[in-house]
Amino acid sequence: MIILKDKIGSLIFLGLIILFALLIYKDPFSQRTLIPNFEPYPDTFNYITPALNLIRGKGLNMNREGREYKPNVPPLYSLSLIPAFIIKQDPRMSYYTNVVLAFIALVFFWAILKKISDNKLIIYTILILYITNYFIYWVPSIILAENLILTLSLVAIYFLLLEVSLINSTVISVVAVGLYATKFSIIPISVLLTFLYLIRIWINKTSSSNKFKMIVYSITATALFYSLLATVEWITKGNNIFIQVYEHILRIYHSIIQSDIGSDGNATKQITYSSSWFGIEYIEKHFPSYLRVLLGSPDRFLWDFTPLVPNFIAIPAMIGLFSSLLIKNTRLIALILLLLMFGLITFMSTFYSFDTRYIYITIPILLIGFGLLLRNVENNFFRKKKLLLNILVLIFLCLYFLTNAIRIKSQISLNLRYTETPWNYISILKMNEYFIVDKIVNGKKPVLISALPPLLIDYYSNGNYTLLPLSYEQEFRRQDVRELVWGPNDYSDLPKLYTKYLLEGYEVYVSRAGLGNEGYTNNDFNTIVERFGTKLVLPGCYDQCNIYSVKLKDKNGK
C-alpha cells in the first residue's frame, strides 16, 4: 500500500513537472514568440551584451563598434548566461538559462513545502498554485535578473530551515552576496539573510563556544565573499560597492520630509522630492501600494497588471504567516518569510519607481504562507478529521482549476500552436533583406534612422548599414551614453545631423519599426517626413516596419 502511494505521488509530481514545462515552453528561435524582442529596454541589454562580449573576448562590458562602457548592473546574472552562450553565441539562448533557473527554483520550492507539512495533498496544492501562477511561468521568457533572484531566494530560505553547519553557513553567505551581485536593489534581502542566519546560530541548541565559532565563521565568510565581489567590481568597472551602499543610505536619509511654517503661522508638512533614485519621500506613496499588492490587488508588473497572487489566496496567506508566529513549530519560517517580505517592500518603497517586479519573490513567500495556513488549520481543527480537510482542499483545487482552466489552456495553446508576433525582431530581418552588400557605395554604408535600440538591431544585423536615432527621447538618450552607443555625433539637432550625412554622400533611410503608440517617436517620424523627401522602398509588417529613403528637398520643397 505504501509503495502504491509513493508511485501515485511520483506520478503526480511528474505530471506537475510536465505541466510546468508546457507553461514555460517557448521556441526563442522562431517568429512565434516575443522573446527575440528582448523587452524591456534597456534592462535586458545590460545583462545579455556583457555576457556575449565576454565570450567574444571583449570583456564583461557594453561594447558597440569598438566603443566601450561599463554596464550599470552587477555581474552575476550576466555570468549565469554564459554557459548557454558557450553552446551558441546567440542572445536568444539566454531563455534556456532562465528555464534551468525556473526548474531549480521549483525544486527548492517543493523542498521548502516538504519542510512545513507532511500532508502531500497540501504540498501538491501549493505546488500547483506556484506552477500555474502567471508570473512564475511568464518571467522566464524575459531576460531579467528576477529569474536568478527568485532561485537564489528560494535556495536561501531552504538552507535557513536546515540545521546549523559550516556547509549551510557557507551556502547562506554565498547566496547573500550572490543576491547583491545579481541586483544592487536586493541588498535588504542580502543583509537580512546574514542577520537571520546569525539568529539561527544563536538559538541553536549547542554550547556557547560553538555558537561563537559559527557566528565568527558566518560573518567572516560573508565578508570574504563581499570582498571578492568588491574586487571584481573594482577591477571590471572601477566601482566601490561599499561607497555605493553608503551613498544609497545617505541619500535615503538625507531626503527627509521637511516642515515649514505657513503664512498663517501653522506648521505645514511639505514633501521635498530628491533628485536621487532613492529617498524616504517615496515611502508615503509606494509602501501602501505594495501592501495592497501583497493582499492581492493588481498593479503594474512591467506592462502587465495581473495581481502577483489573487486575493483569495493572498489574504489567507498573510493570515497564515502572522498566525504561524504564534505556533512554536512554524515560528522560525514565519519570521524568516515576514522579515524578508517586509524588509524588501520597505526598502523598495524608497525607490522612485513603483513596479511589482521589484517584489517578485513575494509570490513564493505568499504561497508558502497559504500552505502554513492549511497546515495550521489541519493541526488545530482537523487533527482527527484529516479526510474532511482533504475533501475541502480538493474542492478548493477543483474551483481553482475551473476558474483558471481557460488561462492555463490558453497559455499552453499559445506556446504550442499559436503565435505572438515579435514585430521588432521581424522588422530587423526586413532591414537585413533590404540592406544587402550592394547598398554599400564607395565604402560608405547606408545610414538607417530607427526608433529601435541599436543594441537590439546589432544582435541580428547583417552589418551592411549603420544607425542613427530617430528621437531625442528614445533609449540611451543621456549625452555621455548616447555617443558611446550611437557614435560620436552632435545629437542636439537630429534633422541637422541627418542633413550632414546626406551632404557627405551617404544614403539615408528611415524605418517605421518601433514607433508604437509613443507620441514622441511618431512626432519625430512625422518631422522627418515633413522636412525631407521620403519614398517608400520596402513595405512590411502591415506597414509597421516600412523603410523609406530620405533625401534633401530642393528649393521648391520637393
Stockholm file with secondary structure:
# STOCKHOLM 1.0

chainA/1-558         MIILKDKIGSLIFLGLIILFALLIYKDPFSQRTLIPNFEPYPDTFNYITPALNLIRGKGLNMNREGREYKPNVPPLYSLSLIPAFIIKQDPRMSYYTNVVLAFIALVFFWAILKKISDNKLIIYTILILYITNYFIYWVPSIILAENLILTLSLVAIYFLLLEVSLINSTVISVVAVGLYATKFSIIPISVLLTFLYLIRIWINKTSSSNKFKMIVYSITATALFYSLLATVEWITKGNNIFIQVYEHILRIYHSIIQSDIGSDGNATKQITYSSSWFGIEYIEKHFPSYLRVLLGSPDRFLWDFTPLVPNFIAIPAMIGLFSSLLIKNTRLIALILLLLMFGLITFMSTFYSFDTRYIYITIPILLIGFGLLLRNVENNFFRKKKLLLNILVLIFLCLYFLTNAIRIKSQISLNLRYTETPWNYISILKMNEYFIVDKIVNGKKPVLISALPPLLIDYYSNGNYTLLPLSYEQEFRRQDVRELVWGPNDYSDLPKLYTKYLLEGYEVYVSRAGLGNEGYTNNDFNTIVERFGTKLVLPGCYDQCNIYSVKLKDKNGK
#=GR chainA/1-558 SS CHHHHHHHHHHHHHHHHHHHHHHHCCCTTSSSSSGGGCCSTTHHHHHHHHHHHHHTTSCSSEEETTEEECCSSCSHHHHHHHHHHHHCCCGGGHHHHHHHHHHHHHHHHHHHHHHHCSCHHHHHHHHHHHHTCHHHHHGGGSCCTHHHHHHHHHHHHHHHTSCCCHHHHHHHHHHHHHHHTTCGGGHHHHHHHHHHHHHHHHTSSSCHHHHHHHHHHHHHHHHHHHHHHHHHHHHHHCCCHHHHHHHHHHHHHHSCCEEEECTTSCEEEECCCCSSSBCGGGHHHHHHHHHHHHTTCCCCBTTBCCCSSCHHHHHHHHHHHHHHTTSGGGHHHHHHHHHHHHHHHHHHTTBSSCCGGGGTTHHHHHHHHHHHHHHHHHHHHCTTCHHHHHHHHHHHHHHHHHHHHHHHHHHHHHHHTCCCCCHHHHHHHHHHHHCCGGGCBTTBCCEEEESSCHHHHHHHCCSSCEEEESCTTSSSCSHHHHHHHHCSCCCSCHHHHHHHHHHTTCCEEEECTTCTTCHHHHHHHHHHHHHSEEEEEECCGGGTTCEEEEECCCTTCC
#=GC SS_cons         CHHHHHHHHHHHHHHHHHHHHHHHCCCTTSSSSSGGGCCSTTHHHHHHHHHHHHHTTSCSSEEETTEEECCSSCSHHHHHHHHHHHHCCCGGGHHHHHHHHHHHHHHHHHHHHHHHCSCHHHHHHHHHHHHTCHHHHHGGGSCCTHHHHHHHHHHHHHHHTSCCCHHHHHHHHHHHHHHHTTCGGGHHHHHHHHHHHHHHHHTSSSCHHHHHHHHHHHHHHHHHHHHHHHHHHHHHHCCCHHHHHHHHHHHHHHSCCEEEECTTSCEEEECCCCSSSBCGGGHHHHHHHHHHHHTTCCCCBTTBCCCSSCHHHHHHHHHHHHHHTTSGGGHHHHHHHHHHHHHHHHHHTTBSSCCGGGGTTHHHHHHHHHHHHHHHHHHHHCTTCHHHHHHHHHHHHHHHHHHHHHHHHHHHHHHHTCCCCCHHHHHHHHHHHHCCGGGCBTTBCCEEEESSCHHHHHHHCCSSCEEEESCTTSSSCSHHHHHHHHCSCCCSCHHHHHHHHHHTTCCEEEECTTCTTCHHHHHHHHHHHHHSEEEEEECCGGGTTCEEEEECCCTTCC
//
